[in-house]
Amino acid sequence: MKLSSLSLALLALAAGLVIAGCGDDDDDETTSGTTATEATDSTDAGDEAPTKADFIKEADAICADADQALADVALEQYPEGPPTGEDAVAFAEDVFIPNLQGQHDDLAALTPPAGEEDAFADLLEQLQTGIDEVADDPESFVETDALEDASVAASDFGLRSCGQ
């Protein structure tokens, strides 16, 4: 997540690409360990369930913002390519894992569309499992497939920026 952040972070690190975020996010400030939550007003927990299209738009915005922040930090810290050794562990622990956890937490704060609660809960569970697996072995974050199940769940749910 991204659930997908792993794929985009690796792409950004390896290819030196700047990942363009969705929409006009120039005024949002996002740190490497958190995501912007201003876009979640209509789907915050406790509100009426949104349409699936509205939910996907807001969830994808969370992921796109976090992925952009992750890519920016990765390119700033490692313009020559992916970190290795102790640098990889430090990047995973200080940037990558907190970014993913922030995405998870921001997504979990959303109210899923009616009838999609179980599928969304499964997606969040798969994401947390992947995050925990990366946290257990941060040195392998560049090569891990820990987030693959979460990526599949996000794609199956219809998310485009999360899980790709």
Beta strands, then each sheet from edge to edge (+ up, - down):
end
